[in-house]
Amino acid sequence: MPASIVYTDRVLRRELHLLALYRLLEASLLCLLVFSPIGPLIAEPHDPALAVSVALAGLPAAFALWLWTRRPNAHLGELALIGAGVDIALALLITHALPAAGPGVALLLLTNIGGAALFLKLRVALLVAFAAAAAMIGEYLWSQLEGGSARPLAEALMFAISFVAIAVLTNLLGERMRESHALAERHGEHAANLAGLNELIIRRMRTGVLIVDGRDHIQLANEAATLVLGGDDEGALDGTALTAPAPELAARLAGWRRDGRNDESPIVCGPERIEVQPRFARLLPGSDSTLVFLDDASLVSRRAESLTLSAMGRFSASLAHEIRNPLAAINYAAQLLEESPLDEADRRLLQIITQQCQRTNGIVESVLGLARRERAMPERLELVATVRRFIADFHLTLAPENGSLQQAGRERPLEAVFDPRHLQQILTVLVQNAINHGRLPGEIARVTVAVEVREGRPAIEVADRGPGIPDAVAAQIGRPFFTTSEYGTGLGLYIARELAKANGASLDYVPVPGGGACFRLVLSGRNPLLSA
């Protein structure tokens, strides 16, 4: 019975409420017509008792229907159908009681039929219209049986046709209106969703975004910009002057407004001293507001670094053979020269050649290892026994005068999942670095490898008792090609960290309060390929 097109319930209830108010107005006019002194002057009653009864019943019925429309759970189709039935019955009775008011009552009923058709399906609206037409013709026949009527039959027939026409037209018009309204609502919801999505994207962007008005006050700052400029939470910078959190950025913006040149050289902003590259754009043509983009300069450098490493990986495979062949020839020639009678100065030069050949070969091996990293093949390992075997093997190549290596930490078995080849390579890099750099003047390096449990996960710690790593250096260790040694390549720790990531582990530097350095490898207790 309700209309087939989905329509906004709030709007439908409002329209049905207006129809109920119109019905109250009709009932009030009927009472005025029956009970006022001027009523007989307008329409002489044919049946005064029936007119009074209909007037007394019509007003409470209209009021009850109005109250019903105010109920939030009222069924709109049923309410419209019942209201139309009441209207038809009252129109039939009042037309018979007041024949002179018949045309006016029929015209008022047209509005009721049309209003009810808005809430009904077409076939139900047609049934209501046919019922109203039958009521008009039935009242004409009723009057003829009681002694004749001054109203012609043509009038009743024309009103009957009008009821059907108004029901069809109003129902079709309502369908089109409902379709248009539903389409507008869908478009509005879609636009609102897009606006919300755009706002969410802007606020969650890694690039900082600021909107600054003509007085250099921040109108909007997304999360990234708030983090860069040192705001406590999102929205904390709204309304503040740009010169307060970022005076250098404000000066850069003033220069762009003055000469239109976009200086993208990095600047440092906020208490965290984050390096960013600012870009400026006019928000709207003719507007004083400016859109400021703050690109993380460190992210740009990391991308450039990643591209460099990728290019190096492709280039290194072909370059290695070109370097290894002459390097092997130089090394072989140096070995032959060692068998010749040489004085002390020549042997010193020969030693330099051999050392540099070994260093160059180490660089080639490191670059090749970075380029041909194999996929991790994790296995379940018992870490305490694995570390014990590693130390025993390392002792075979470690001269006592270079340092000491011992095992520490827990003695009970501890299982983890890791590629054993990668673990061997990581431990070799960490222990060799500790022996080379973790010694005090005049002493040998003392290195310990401990198996521990950190935050519920198995871990291996490689520590020394050397001078430690300065804070300025600690922030850069692990970056490719960064080294403090003239003989280092700066790739050992970088490869070790990449291997750890491939196995779902993390490798971090941990300062030691009592002196020395510690590198902690935190492993996964389960297969990282299955935990993704």
VEXBA-92035 format. One line per 10 residues: their letters; for each residue x, y, z of C-alpha. Coordinates in Angstrom, 1 decimal, m for minus. Each point is the difference from the previous one (the first is absolute). Example, Ala and Ser with C-alpha at 12.3 -4.5 7.8 and 13.67 -1.06 7.14 Angstrom:
as> 12.3:m4.5:7.8 | 1.4:3.4:m0.7
***
This chain:
mpasivytdr> 0.0:0.0:0.0 | 2.8:2.6:0.6 | 1.6:1.6:m3.0 | 2.6:m2.1:m1.8 | 2.7:2.5:m0.3 | 2.1:0.4:3.1 | m0.5:3.5:1.4 | 1.3:1.9:3.0 | m2.2:m1.0:2.9 | 0.3:3.4:1.6
vlrrelhlla> m1.3:1.8:m3.1 | m2.8:m2.4:m0.5 | m1.2:0.4:3.6 | 0.2:3.8:m0.4 | m2.3:m0.1:m3.1 | m2.4:m2.4:1.7 | m0.1:2.3:3.0 | m0.9:2.9:m2.3 | m2.8:m2.0:m1.6 | m1.3:m0.8:3.5
lyrlleasll> 0.0:3.7:0.8 | m1.9:0.7:m3.2 | m2.6:m2.6:1.1 | m0.3:1.9:3.3 | m0.6:3.2:m1.9 | m2.8:m1.7:m2.0 | m1.6:m1.4:3.1 | 0.1:3.5:1.6 | m1.6:1.6:m3.1 | m2.7:m2.7:0.1
cllvfspigp> m0.8:0.9:3.7 | 0.0:3.6:m0.9 | m2.4:m0.7:m2.8 | m2.4:m2.1:2.2 | 0.1:1.9:3.3 | 0.5:3.6:m0.9 | m2.9:2.4:m0.7 | 1.2:0.7:m3.5 | 0.0:m3.7:m0.9 | m3.7:m0.1:m1.2
liaephdpal> 0.7:3.0:m2.2 | 2.7:m1.9:m1.8 | m1.5:m3.5:m0.2 | m3.6:m1.0:1.1 | 0.3:m3.5:1.6 | m2.0:m2.8:m1.5 | 0.4:m2.1:3.1 | 1.0:2.2:3.0 | 0.4:m2.9:2.4 | 2.4:m1.8:m2.3
avsvalaglp> 2.0:3.2:m0.6 | 0.4:0.5:3.8 | 1.0:m3.6:0.5 | 2.6:0.1:m2.8 | 1.4:3.3:1.3 | 0.3:m1.3:3.5 | 1.6:m3.2:m1.2 | 2.3:1.6:m2.6 | 2.0:2.3:2.3 | 1.0:m2.7:2.6
aafalwlwtr> 0.8:m2.4:m2.9 | 2.2:2.6:m1.7 | 1.7:0.7:3.3 | 0.6:m3.7:0.7 | 1.6:m0.4:m3.4 | 2.2:3.0:0.6 | 1.2:m1.5:3.3 | 0.6:m3.3:m1.7 | 2.3:1.7:m2.5 | 2.2:1.2:2.9
rpnahlgela> 0.8:m3.5:1.1 | 3.5:m1.0:m1.1 | m1.0:m3.6:m0.7 | m3.1:0.7:m2.0 | m0.3:m1.8:m3.3 | m0.3:2.7:m2.7 | m1.8:m2.0:m2.6 | m2.6:m1.3:2.4 | m0.5:3.5:1.5 | m0.5:1.5:m3.5
ligagvdial> m2.5:m2.7:m1.0 | m2.0:0.3:3.2 | 0.0:3.8:m0.2 | m1.3:m0.2:m3.6 | m2.7:m2.3:1.0 | m1.1:2.3:2.8 | 0.1:3.0:m2.4 | m2.2:m1.9:m2.6 | m2.5:m1.0:2.7 | m0.3:3.5:1.4
allithalpa> m0.3:1.5:m3.5 | m2.8:m2.4:m0.9 | m2.0:0.7:3.1 | 0.5:3.8:0.1 | m0.8:0.3:m3.8 | m3.3:m1.8:0.7 | m0.7:2.1:3.1 | 0.9:3.3:m1.7 | m0.6:m0.4:m3.7 | 0.8:3.6:m0.8
agpgvallll> 3.5:m0.5:1.4 | 0.6:m3.1:m2.1 | 2.2:1.6:m2.7 | 2.2:1.6:2.6 | 0.3:m3.2:2.0 | 0.9:m1.9:m3.2 | 2.7:2.6:m0.8 | 1.4:m0.4:3.5 | 0.0:m3.8:m0.3 | 2.1:0.3:m3.2
tniggaalfl> 2.9:1.3:2.2 | m0.5:m2.8:2.5 | 0.0:m2.7:m2.8 | 3.1:1.6:m1.6 | 1.8:0.2:3.3 | m0.7:m3.6:0.9 | 1.2:m1.2:m3.5 | 3.5:1.4:0.9 | 0.4:m2.8:2.6 | m1.6:m2.9:m1.8
klrvallvaf> 0.8:m2.3:m2.9 | m1.8:0.9:m3.2 | m2.5:m2.9:0.1 | m0.9:0.9:3.6 | m0.3:3.7:m0.9 | m2.3:m1.0:m2.9 | m2.2:m2.0:2.4 | m0.3:3.0:2.3 | m0.9:2.2:m3.0 | m2.6:m2.5:m1.2
aaaaamigey> m1.4:m0.2:3.5 | m0.4:3.8:0.1 | m1.6:0.0:m3.5 | m2.4:m2.7:1.2 | m0.8:2.0:3.0 | m0.9:3.0:m2.1 | m2.2:m2.0:m2.4 | m1.5:m1.9:3.0 | m0.9:3.2:1.7 | m1.7:1.2:m3.2
lwsqleggsa> m2.1:m3.2:m0.1 | m0.8:0.2:3.7 | m1.3:3.6:m0.5 | m2.1:m1.1:m3.0 | m1.6:m2.8:2.1 | m0.9:2.5:2.7 | m1.9:2.4:m2.3 | 2.4:1.3:m2.6 | 3.1:2.2:0.0 | 0.7:3.4:m1.5
rplaealmfa> 3.5:m1.2:m0.9 | 0.4:m1.4:m3.5 | 1.5:m3.4:m0.6 | 2.6:1.5:m2.3 | 1.5:1.8:3.0 | 0.4:m3.2:1.9 | 1.6:m1.7:m3.0 | 2.5:2.8:m0.6 | 1.1:0.0:3.7 | 0.3:m3.8:m0.2
isfvaiavlt> 2.3:0.3:m3.1 | 1.9:2.8:1.8 | 0.7:m2.3:3.0 | 1.5:m2.6:m2.2 | 2.0:2.5:m2.0 | 1.4:1.8:3.1 | 0.9:m3.4:1.6 | 2.0:m1.1:m3.1 | 1.7:3.3:m0.6 | 0.8:0.6:3.7
nllgermres> 1.4:m3.6:0.4 | 2.2:0.3:m3.1 | 1.1:3.5:1.0 | 0.8:m1.4:3.5 | 2.0:m2.9:m1.5 | 2.1:2.4:m2.1 | 0.5:2.3:2.9 | 1.1:m2.9:2.2 | 2.4:m1.2:m2.7 | 1.5:3.4:m0.3
halaerhgeh> 0.2:0.5:3.7 | 1.6:m3.5:0.5 | 2.5:0.8:m2.8 | 0.8:3.3:1.6 | 0.5:m1.6:3.3 | 2.3:m2.7:m1.4 | 2.0:2.7:m1.8 | 0.1:2.0:3.2 | 1.2:m3.0:2.0 | 2.6:m0.8:m2.6
aanlaglnel> 1.2:3.5:0.0 | 0.1:0.0:3.8 | 1.9:m3.3:0.0 | 2.5:1.4:m2.6 | 0.5:3.1:2.1 | 0.5:m2.1:3.1 | 2.4:m2.3:m1.9 | 2.0:3.0:m1.3 | 0.2:1.5:3.5 | 1.2:m3.4:1.4
iirrmrtgvl> 2.6:m0.4:m2.8 | 1.3:3.5:0.6 | 0.1:m0.5:3.8 | 1.7:m3.4:m0.3 | 2.5:1.0:m2.7 | 3.7:m0.4:0.8 | 0.6:3.3:m1.7 | m0.7:2.9:2.3 | m2.8:2.3:m1.2 | m0.7:3.5:1.3
ivdgrdhiql> m2.6:2.6:m1.0 | 1.2:3.5:0.9 | m2.2:3.1:m0.4 | 1.2:3.4:m1.2 | 0.9:1.0:3.6 | 2.3:m3.0:0.3 | m2.3:m1.8:2.4 | m0.4:m3.8:m0.3 | m3.5:m0.9:m1.0 | 0.6:m3.8:m0.3
aneaatlvlg> 2.9:m2.3:0.8 | m0.2:m3.8:m0.7 | 1.6:m2.6:2.3 | 3.4:0.0:m1.8 | 0.3:3.8:0.1 | m1.0:0.1:3.7 | 2.7:m2.6:0.8 | 2.6:2.0:m1.9 | m0.9:3.3:1.6 | m0.2:m1.4:3.5
gddegaldgt> m3.8:0.1:0.7 | m1.3:m2.2:2.8 | m2.9:m1.4:m2.0 | m1.9:0.6:m3.3 | m1.6:3.4:m0.1 | 2.3:1.5:2.7 | 1.6:2.4:m2.5 | m3.3:1.2:m1.6 | m0.2:3.8:0.4 | 3.5:0.5:1.1
altapapela> 2.5:2.2:m1.8 | 2.5:m1.9:m2.2 | 2.9:2.1:1.4 | m0.5:m1.7:3.4 | 0.8:m3.6:m0.8 | 2.0:0.6:m3.3 | 1.5:3.5:m0.4 | 2.3:m1.2:m2.9 | m3.0:m1.5:m1.8 | m1.9:3.2:0.4
arlagwrrdg> 2.9:2.0:m1.4 | 0.2:m2.5:m3.0 | m3.8:0.5:m0.6 | 0.4:3.8:0.1 | 2.7:m0.2:m2.6 | m2.1:m2.3:m2.2 | m2.9:2.5:0.2 | 2.3:2.9:m0.8 | 1.9:m1.4:m3.1 | m1.9:m3.2:m0.8
rndespivcg> 3.2:m2.2:0.2 | m0.4:m3.3:1.7 | 3.2:m0.7:1.9 | m0.1:m3.8:0.8 | 3.3:m0.2:1.9 | m0.5:m1.9:3.3 | m0.7:1.9:3.2 | m0.2:m1.3:3.6 | m3.3:0.4:1.9 | m1.4:m0.9:3.4
perievqprf> 1.5:m1.1:3.3 | 1.0:m3.3:m1.6 | 2.1:1.9:m2.6 | m1.6:m1.9:m2.9 | 1.4:0.9:m3.4 | m2.7:0.8:m2.6 | m0.3:1.4:m3.5 | m2.7:2.6:m0.2 | m2.2:0.6:m3.1 | m2.6:2.7:m0.4
arllpgsdst> m3.1:0.3:m2.2 | m2.9:2.4:m0.2 | m3.1:m1.7:1.6 | m2.5:1.7:m2.4 | 0.3:2.6:m2.7 | m0.2:3.4:1.5 | 0.2:m1.4:3.6 | 2.4:1.2:2.6 | 0.3:m3.5:1.5 | 3.0:m2.1:m0.9
lvflddaslv> 0.4:m3.8:m0.1 | 3.4:m1.0:1.6 | 1.4:m3.5:m0.6 | 2.7:m1.3:2.4 | 1.9:m2.9:m1.6 | 2.2:m2.0:2.4 | 3.5:0.5:m1.4 | 1.2:m3.1:1.7 | m2.6:m2.0:m1.8 | 1.1:1.5:m3.3
srraesltls> 3.6:m0.9:0.8 | m1.0:m3.6:0.9 | m1.8:m0.3:m3.3 | 3.1:1.2:m1.8 | 2.1:m2.3:2.0 | m2.3:m2.9:m0.9 | 0.2:0.8:m3.7 | 3.8:0.2:0.3 | 0.2:m3.4:1.7 | m2.3:m1.5:m2.6
amgrfsasla> 2.1:1.4:m2.8 | 3.1:m1.2:1.7 | m1.4:m3.5:0.4 | m0.6:m0.3:m3.7 | 3.4:1.5:m0.8 | 2.1:m2.0:2.5 | m0.5:m3.4:m1.6 | 1.7:1.0:m3.2 | 2.5:2.2:1.7 | 1.2:m2.7:2.4
heirnplaai> 1.6:m2.1:m2.7 | 1.7:3.0:m1.5 | 1.6:0.9:3.3 | 0.7:m3.6:1.2 | 2.0:m1.0:m3.0 | 2.7:2.8:0.2 | m0.2:m0.2:3.8 | 0.9:m3.7:m0.1 | 2.8:0.7:m2.3 | 1.4:2.7:2.3
nyaaqllees> m0.3:m2.2:3.0 | 1.7:m2.9:m1.8 | 2.8:2.2:m1.1 | 0.5:1.2:3.6 | 0.2:m3.6:1.2 | 2.7:m0.7:m2.6 | 1.9:3.1:1.1 | 0.0:m1.2:3.6 | 2.2:m2.9:m1.1 | 2.6:2.4:m1.5
pldeadrrll> 2.9:1.5:2.0 | m1.3:3.4:1.1 | 1.2:2.6:2.5 | m2.1:1.2:2.9 | m1.4:3.0:m1.9 | m1.1:m2.0:m2.9 | m1.6:m2.6:2.2 | m1.9:2.8:1.7 | m1.3:1.2:m3.4 | m0.9:m3.6:m0.8
qiitqqcqrt> m1.9:m0.3:3.3 | m2.0:3.2:m0.9 | m0.9:m1.5:m3.4 | m1.2:m3.2:1.6 | m2.1:1.8:2.6 | m1.6:2.2:m2.6 | m0.8:m3.0:m2.1 | m1.7:m1.7:2.9 | m1.9:3.2:0.8 | m1.2:0.4:m3.6
ngivesvlgl> m1.0:m3.7:m0.1 | m2.0:0.6:3.2 | m1.8:2.9:m1.5 | m0.9:m2.1:m3.1 | m1.2:m2.8:2.2 | m2.2:2.4:2.1 | m1.5:1.6:m3.1 | m0.7:m3.4:m1.5 | m1.6:m1.2:3.2 | m2.3:3.0:0.0
arreramper> m0.9:m0.5:m3.6 | m0.7:m3.8:0.1 | m1.9:m0.2:3.3 | m1.8:m3.3:0.0 | m3.5:m0.6:1.3 | m0.1:m1.0:3.7 | m0.6:m3.7:0.7 | m0.8:0.0:3.7 | 0.5:m3.1:2.1 | m0.7:m0.8:3.6
lelvatvrrf> 3.3:0.6:1.9 | 1.1:m0.6:3.6 | 1.8:3.3:0.6 | 2.3:m1.0:3.0 | 1.5:m2.9:m1.9 | 0.2:2.0:m3.2 | 1.9:2.8:1.7 | 2.3:m2.5:1.7 | 0.9:m1.6:m3.4 | 0.6:3.5:m1.5
iadfhltlap> 2.4:1.0:2.7 | 1.9:m3.3:m0.3 | 0.4:0.5:m3.7 | 0.9:3.6:0.3 | 2.8:m0.9:2.5 | 1.7:m1.9:m2.7 | 0.8:3.2:m1.9 | 0.4:2.4:2.9 | 3.5:0.7:1.2 | 0.3:0.4:3.8
engslqqagr> 1.8:3.3:m0.4 | m3.0:1.5:m1.9 | m2.7:m0.7:2.5 | m2.1:m2.4:2.0 | m3.5:m1.4:m0.7 | m2.2:m1.7:2.5 | m3.6:m1.0:0.5 | m2.3:1.5:2.6 | m3.7:0.2:0.9 | m2.3:m2.9:0.6
erpleavfdp> 1.0:m3.7:m0.1 | m3.4:m1.5:m0.5 | m1.0:m0.8:m3.6 | m1.9:2.8:m1.8 | m1.6:m0.6:m3.4 | m0.6:2.5:m2.8 | m0.6:0.0:m3.8 | 2.8:1.4:m2.2 | 2.0:m0.8:m3.1 | 3.2:m1.6:1.4
rhlqqiltvl> 2.2:1.4:m2.9 | m1.3:3.5:0.7 | 0.5:m0.3:3.7 | 3.6:m1.2:m0.5 | 0.6:3.1:m2.3 | m1.6:2.4:2.5 | 2.0:m1.3:3.0 | 3.2:0.1:m2.0 | m0.5:3.6:m0.9 | m0.9:1.0:3.6
vqnainhgrl> 2.9:m1.9:1.6 | 2.6:1.1:m2.5 | m1.1:3.7:0.5 | 0.2:m0.4:3.8 | 3.5:m1.5:m0.3 | 1.2:2.8:m2.4 | m1.6:3.0:1.8 | m0.9:m1.2:3.6 | 3.4:0.2:1.6 | 1.6:2.5:2.4
pgeiarvtva> 3.5:1.3:m0.7 | 2.6:m2.6:1.0 | m2.6:m2.7:0.6 | m1.5:m2.8:m2.1 | m3.6:0.0:m0.9 | m2.3:m2.0:2.4 | m3.2:m1.0:m1.8 | m2.9:m2.0:1.4 | m2.9:m1.6:m1.9 | m3.0:m0.5:2.2
vevregrpai> m3.4:m1.7:m0.6 | m2.8:1.8:1.9 | m3.8:0.5:m0.1 | m1.1:3.6:m0.6 | m3.6:0.9:0.2 | m1.1:m3.6:m0.4 | 2.1:m0.5:m3.2 | 3.4:m1.8:m0.3 | 3.0:2.2:m0.5 | 3.7:m0.2:m0.6
evadrgpgip> 2.2:2.9:1.3 | 3.6:0.6:m1.1 | 1.8:2.3:2.5 | 3.5:1.3:0.5 | 1.8:2.0:2.7 | 1.5:2.6:m2.3 | m0.5:3.8:m0.2 | m3.5:m0.2:m1.3 | m1.6:1.9:m2.9 | m0.5:3.7:0.1
davaaqigrp> m3.6:1.2:m0.3 | 0.7:1.9:m3.2 | 1.4:m3.2:m1.6 | m2.7:m2.3:1.6 | m2.7:1.8:m1.9 | 1.6:m0.9:m3.3 | 1.3:m3.5:0.5 | m1.7:m2.5:m2.3 | m0.3:2.4:m2.9 | 1.7:m1.3:m3.1
ffttseygtg> 3.6:1.3:m0.6 | 0.2:1.7:3.4 | 3.2:m1.0:1.8 | 2.4:1.5:2.4 | 2.9:m2.2:m1.1 | 2.3:0.6:m2.9 | m0.1:m3.8:m0.7 | m3.8:m0.4:0.3 | m2.6:m0.1:m2.7 | m3.0:1.1:2.0
lglyiarela> m2.1:m2.9:m1.3 | 0.5:m2.6:2.7 | m2.6:1.3:2.5 | m2.4:1.0:m2.8 | 0.0:m3.5:m1.5 | m0.4:m1.5:3.5 | m3.1:2.1:0.6 | m1.5:m0.8:m3.4 | 0.5:m3.7:0.7 | m1.6:0.4:3.4
kangasldyv> m3.0:1.7:m1.6 | m0.3:m2.8:m2.5 | m0.4:m2.5:2.9 | m2.6:2.1:1.9 | 2.6:1.2:2.6 | 1.5:3.3:1.0 | 3.6:1.1:0.6 | 0.6:3.0:2.1 | 2.8:1.8:1.8 | m0.4:0.1:3.8
pvpgggacfr> 2.2:2.4:2.0 | 1.8:m1.5:3.0 | m0.1:2.3:3.1 | 3.3:m1.5:1.4 | 1.9:0.5:m3.3 | 0.2:m2.0:m3.1 | m2.5:m0.8:m2.8 | m2.7:m2.6:m0.4 | m1.9:m1.1:m3.1 | m3.3:m1.9:0.6
lvlsgrnpll> m1.5:m2.4:m2.5 | m3.7:m0.6:1.0 | m1.3:m3.1:m1.8 | m3.5:m1.3:m0.6 | m1.3:m2.9:1.9 | m1.9:m1.3:m3.0 | 0.4:m0.2:m3.7 | m0.2:3.6:m1.4 | m1.4:m1.3:m3.3 | m3.0:m1.4:1.8
sa> m0.5:3.1:2.2 | m0.6:2.3:m2.9
***
